[in-house]
Amino acid sequence: MPVYVYRCSACERVFEKLLFSTTTPEAARTRCSACGGAAPRDYSTHTFASPSIGASGELAEDAEPYKAMHYHEKRGEWEQAAKAAEGVSEFAKQKFIRKAEQD
């Protein structure tokens, strides 16, 4: 069951929609839940390895323990990311330590 990304033509809101294998192409067309505008599929560079969709259809935010870890990871601050990963993910902690040693 694929998850597609849509962008509202009217308000530019980006959201995801899960389509079941029985969904027809006509049913795949959707409208923005915020403003009701037409929302075609967005074929830009949005990619999600494993999307998480909440009840509202919005992407879920990182769980609290992961926020600091991901913040430092995105900034390339490997030592701080490793500290933030302490007690959260041993795999991530070791990955950040290796990256810090490479820099």
Residue frames as a rotation matrix with the C-alpha (Angstrom) as fourth column:
MET 1
0.586 0.810 0.000 0.00
0.810 -0.586 0.000 0.00
0.000 0.000 -1.000 0.00
PRO 2
-0.361 -0.809 0.463 1.82
0.799 -0.524 -0.294 3.12
0.481 0.264 0.836 -1.17
VAL 3
0.323 0.327 -0.888 1.86
0.692 -0.721 -0.013 6.44
-0.645 -0.611 -0.460 0.62
TYR 4
0.012 -0.248 0.969 1.81
0.894 -0.432 -0.122 9.41
0.449 0.867 0.217 -1.72
VAL 5
-0.524 -0.240 -0.817 2.75
0.593 -0.791 -0.148 13.02
-0.611 -0.562 0.557 -1.03
TYR 6
0.224 0.680 0.698 0.33
0.935 -0.352 0.043 15.74
0.275 0.643 -0.714 -2.13
ARG 7
-0.815 -0.389 -0.429 0.71
0.482 -0.867 -0.129 19.53
-0.321 -0.312 0.894 -2.34
CYS 8
0.228 0.960 -0.165 -2.37
0.742 -0.281 -0.609 21.74
-0.631 0.017 -0.776 -2.25
SER 9
-0.237 -0.258 0.937 -2.56
0.902 -0.416 0.114 24.04
0.360 0.872 0.331 -5.26
ALA 10
0.569 0.576 0.587 -4.29
0.332 -0.814 0.477 26.75
0.753 -0.076 -0.654 -3.22
CYS 11
0.927 -0.114 0.356 -2.49
-0.362 -0.516 0.777 26.90
0.095 -0.849 -0.520 0.15
GLU 12
0.174 -0.932 -0.320 0.72
-0.638 0.141 -0.757 24.92
0.750 0.335 -0.570 -0.65
ARG 13
0.290 -0.023 0.957 0.11
-0.877 0.395 0.275 22.56
-0.384 -0.918 0.094 2.30
VAL 14
-0.323 -0.453 -0.831 2.03
-0.680 0.721 -0.129 19.28
0.658 0.524 -0.541 1.91
PHE 15
0.069 0.380 0.923 0.49
-0.878 0.462 -0.124 16.09
-0.473 -0.802 0.365 3.29
GLU 16
-0.900 -0.396 -0.183 0.50
-0.436 0.824 0.362 12.34
0.008 0.405 -0.914 2.78
LYS 17
0.234 0.969 0.083 -2.24
-0.948 0.247 -0.203 9.91
-0.217 -0.031 0.976 1.86
LEU 18
-0.688 -0.368 0.626 -2.24
-0.316 0.928 0.198 6.14
-0.653 -0.062 -0.755 2.08
LEU 19
0.035 0.692 -0.721 -3.78
-0.999 0.029 -0.021 4.46
0.006 0.722 0.692 -0.97
PHE 20
0.045 0.090 0.995 -4.96
-0.350 0.934 -0.069 0.90
-0.936 -0.345 0.073 -0.82
SER 21
-0.854 -0.471 0.222 -4.36
0.005 0.420 0.908 -1.44
-0.521 0.776 -0.356 -3.74
THR 22
-0.287 0.835 0.470 -8.09
0.924 0.371 -0.096 -1.33
-0.255 0.407 -0.877 -4.54
THR 23
0.093 0.293 -0.952 -8.09
0.157 -0.948 -0.276 2.47
-0.983 -0.124 -0.135 -4.89
THR 24
0.490 0.142 0.860 -8.93
0.861 0.076 -0.503 3.59
-0.137 0.987 -0.085 -8.41
PRO 25
-0.578 -0.752 0.318 -6.96
0.796 -0.605 0.014 6.42
0.182 0.261 0.948 -10.06
GLU 26
-0.078 0.631 0.772 -10.04
0.174 -0.754 0.634 8.65
0.982 0.184 -0.051 -9.81
ALA 27
0.852 0.421 -0.310 -10.31
0.334 0.017 0.942 7.99
0.402 -0.907 -0.126 -6.09
ALA 28
0.073 -0.925 -0.374 -6.62
0.997 0.066 0.031 8.77
-0.004 -0.375 0.927 -5.70
ARG 29
-0.349 -0.101 0.931 -7.35
0.296 -0.955 0.007 12.42
0.889 0.278 0.364 -6.52
THR 30
-0.050 0.271 -0.961 -7.69
0.995 0.095 -0.025 14.28
0.084 -0.958 -0.275 -3.31
ARG 31
0.449 0.251 0.858 -8.52
0.177 -0.966 0.190 17.65
0.876 0.067 -0.478 -1.80
CYS 32
-0.661 -0.721 0.207 -6.70
0.031 -0.302 -0.953 19.54
0.749 -0.624 0.222 0.92
SER 33
0.000 0.675 -0.738 -8.29
0.891 0.335 0.306 19.01
0.454 -0.658 -0.601 4.33
ALA 34
-0.572 -0.286 -0.769 -7.20
0.672 -0.700 -0.239 22.52
-0.470 -0.654 0.593 5.39
CYS 35
-0.625 0.273 -0.732 -8.73
-0.364 -0.931 -0.037 24.62
-0.691 0.243 0.681 2.60
GLY 36
0.318 0.808 0.495 -10.49
0.093 0.493 -0.865 22.17
-0.943 0.321 0.082 0.26
GLY 37
0.292 -0.282 -0.914 -8.29
-0.863 -0.489 -0.125 23.07
-0.412 0.826 -0.386 -2.70
ALA 38
0.946 -0.023 -0.323 -7.24
-0.176 0.800 -0.573 20.57
0.272 0.599 0.753 -5.34
ALA 39
0.356 -0.845 0.399 -4.16
-0.739 0.007 0.673 18.66
-0.572 -0.534 -0.623 -4.24
PRO 40
0.789 -0.144 -0.598 -2.31
-0.407 0.607 -0.683 16.83
0.461 0.782 0.420 -7.02
ARG 41
0.798 -0.579 -0.170 0.49
0.587 0.679 0.441 14.40
-0.140 -0.451 0.881 -6.22
ASP 42
0.749 -0.637 -0.182 3.79
-0.603 -0.770 0.208 16.08
-0.272 -0.046 -0.961 -5.51
TYR 43
0.894 -0.440 0.081 6.58
0.426 0.782 -0.454 14.60
0.137 0.441 0.887 -7.61
SER 44
0.610 -0.711 0.350 9.30
-0.607 -0.703 -0.370 16.84
0.509 0.013 -0.861 -6.22
THR 45
-0.265 -0.892 -0.366 12.21
-0.351 0.443 -0.825 15.68
0.898 -0.090 -0.430 -4.09
HIS 46
0.099 0.333 0.938 10.13
-0.995 0.036 0.093 14.68
-0.003 -0.942 0.335 -1.09
THR 47
-0.033 -0.102 -0.994 11.20
-0.225 0.970 -0.092 11.22
0.974 0.221 -0.055 -0.01
PHE 48
0.170 0.154 0.973 10.33
-0.985 0.006 0.171 9.37
0.021 -0.988 0.153 3.14
ALA 49
-0.730 -0.539 -0.421 11.94
-0.533 0.834 -0.144 6.06
0.429 0.119 -0.896 3.99
SER 50
-0.605 0.599 -0.525 9.22
0.691 0.722 0.028 5.05
0.396 -0.346 -0.851 6.41
PRO 51
-0.554 0.411 0.724 6.51
-0.272 -0.911 0.309 7.65
0.787 -0.026 0.617 6.70
SER 52
-0.770 0.357 -0.529 4.57
0.635 0.352 -0.687 7.98
-0.059 -0.865 -0.498 9.88
ILE 53
-0.566 0.656 0.499 1.05
-0.039 -0.626 0.779 9.25
0.824 0.421 0.379 9.44
GLY 54
-0.955 0.298 -0.019 -0.97
0.002 -0.057 -0.998 10.43
-0.298 -0.953 0.054 12.40
ALA 55
-0.259 0.946 0.193 -4.74
0.774 0.323 -0.544 10.51
-0.578 0.009 -0.816 12.57
SER 56
0.344 0.388 -0.855 -4.72
-0.051 -0.902 -0.430 13.99
-0.937 0.192 -0.291 11.01
GLY 57
0.868 -0.078 0.491 -2.76
0.491 0.284 -0.823 12.80
-0.075 0.956 0.285 7.97
GLU 58
0.743 -0.658 0.124 0.24
-0.631 -0.750 -0.198 14.92
0.223 0.069 -0.972 8.94
LEU 59
0.130 -0.799 -0.587 3.74
0.105 0.600 -0.793 13.53
0.986 0.041 0.162 9.27
ALA 60
0.895 0.122 -0.430 4.50
0.419 0.102 0.902 12.66
0.154 -0.987 0.040 12.86
GLU 61
0.542 -0.750 0.379 7.26
-0.709 -0.650 -0.273 14.60
0.451 -0.121 -0.884 14.56
ASP 62
-0.337 -0.741 -0.581 10.25
-0.078 0.637 -0.767 12.89
0.938 -0.213 -0.272 16.10
ALA 63
0.659 0.429 -0.617 9.56
0.539 0.303 0.786 11.38
0.524 -0.851 -0.031 19.49
GLU 64
0.942 -0.201 0.267 11.01
-0.313 -0.813 0.491 13.57
0.118 -0.547 -0.829 22.25
PRO 65
0.568 -0.786 0.245 14.10
0.070 0.343 0.937 11.40
-0.820 -0.515 0.250 22.95
TYR 66
0.162 -0.500 0.851 15.14
0.924 0.380 0.047 11.57
-0.347 0.778 0.524 19.26
LYS 67
0.928 0.317 0.197 14.75
0.371 -0.845 -0.386 15.33
0.044 0.431 -0.901 18.68
ALA 68
0.653 -0.737 -0.174 18.13
-0.506 -0.596 0.624 16.41
-0.563 -0.319 -0.762 20.07
MET 69
-0.048 -0.677 0.734 19.89
0.251 0.703 0.665 13.48
-0.967 0.217 0.136 18.40
HIS 70
0.263 0.229 0.937 18.46
0.946 0.132 -0.297 14.33
-0.192 0.964 -0.182 14.97
TYR 71
0.988 0.064 -0.139 19.02
0.053 -0.995 -0.083 18.06
-0.144 0.075 -0.987 15.46
HIS 72
0.317 -0.946 -0.063 22.76
-0.509 -0.226 0.831 17.54
-0.801 -0.231 -0.553 16.00
GLU 73
-0.082 -0.309 0.948 22.94
0.556 0.775 0.301 14.90
-0.827 0.552 0.108 13.27
LYS 74
0.686 0.436 0.582 21.51
0.723 -0.321 -0.612 17.31
-0.080 0.841 -0.535 10.68
ARG 75
0.931 -0.361 -0.053 24.09
-0.358 -0.932 0.049 19.91
-0.067 -0.026 -0.997 11.68
GLY 76
0.511 -0.772 -0.379 26.99
0.066 0.475 -0.878 17.42
0.857 0.423 0.294 11.48
GLU 77
-0.004 -0.451 0.892 27.69
-0.913 -0.361 -0.187 17.81
0.407 -0.816 -0.411 15.21
TRP 78
0.103 0.052 -0.993 28.65
-0.194 0.981 0.031 14.18
0.976 0.189 0.111 15.71
GLU 79
-0.827 -0.460 -0.323 29.86
0.209 0.281 -0.937 14.32
0.522 -0.842 -0.136 19.33
GLN 80
-0.725 0.635 0.265 26.72
-0.649 -0.503 -0.571 16.13
-0.229 -0.586 0.777 20.50
ALA 81
0.139 0.781 -0.609 24.58
-0.857 0.403 0.321 13.69
0.496 0.477 0.726 18.48
ALA 82
-0.293 -0.329 -0.898 26.36
0.086 0.926 -0.367 10.76
0.952 -0.185 -0.243 20.16
LYS 83
-0.998 -0.052 0.045 25.69
-0.036 -0.171 -0.985 12.29
0.059 -0.984 0.169 23.60
ALA 84
-0.361 0.932 -0.001 22.02
-0.920 -0.357 -0.161 12.82
-0.150 -0.057 0.987 22.70
ALA 85
0.120 0.380 -0.917 21.79
-0.602 0.763 0.237 9.20
0.790 0.523 0.320 21.50
GLU 86
-0.873 -0.488 -0.001 22.97
-0.264 0.475 -0.840 7.94
0.410 -0.733 -0.543 24.91
GLY 87
-0.780 0.574 0.249 20.18
-0.017 0.379 -0.925 5.75
-0.625 -0.726 -0.286 26.26
VAL 88
0.148 0.843 -0.517 18.09
-0.710 -0.274 -0.649 6.25
-0.689 0.463 0.558 23.12
SER 89
0.983 0.112 -0.143 19.84
-0.181 0.634 -0.752 4.22
0.006 0.765 0.644 20.44
GLU 90
0.372 -0.893 0.252 23.13
-0.025 0.261 0.965 2.39
-0.928 -0.366 0.075 20.90
PHE 91
0.217 -0.241 0.946 23.35
0.920 0.374 -0.115 1.85
-0.326 0.895 0.303 17.13
ALA 92
0.788 0.131 0.601 22.99
0.394 -0.858 -0.330 5.58
0.473 0.497 -0.728 16.44
LYS 93
0.868 -0.497 0.009 25.45
-0.289 -0.491 0.822 6.44
-0.404 -0.716 -0.570 19.22
GLN 94
0.159 -0.842 0.516 28.12
0.388 0.534 0.751 4.19
-0.908 0.081 0.412 17.70
LYS 95
0.364 0.038 0.931 27.44
0.928 -0.100 -0.359 5.59
0.080 0.994 -0.071 14.22
PHE 96
0.941 0.036 0.335 27.93
0.036 -0.999 0.007 9.15
0.335 0.005 -0.942 15.47
ILE 97
0.627 -0.773 0.095 31.10
-0.173 -0.018 0.985 8.21
-0.760 -0.634 -0.145 17.34
ARG 98
0.091 -0.585 0.806 32.55
0.804 0.521 0.288 6.71
-0.588 0.621 0.518 14.12
LYS 99
0.565 0.186 0.804 31.62
0.711 -0.605 -0.360 9.85
0.419 0.775 -0.474 12.17
ALA 100
0.973 -0.227 0.048 33.22
-0.216 -0.809 0.547 12.07
-0.086 -0.542 -0.836 14.82
GLU 101
0.341 -0.890 0.304 36.42
0.152 0.371 0.916 10.02
-0.928 -0.266 0.262 14.60
GLN 102
0.187 -0.220 0.957 36.46
0.963 0.235 -0.134 10.40
-0.195 0.947 0.256 10.80
ASP 103
0.866 0.213 0.452 36.26
0.336 -0.918 -0.210 14.21
0.370 0.334 -0.867 10.98
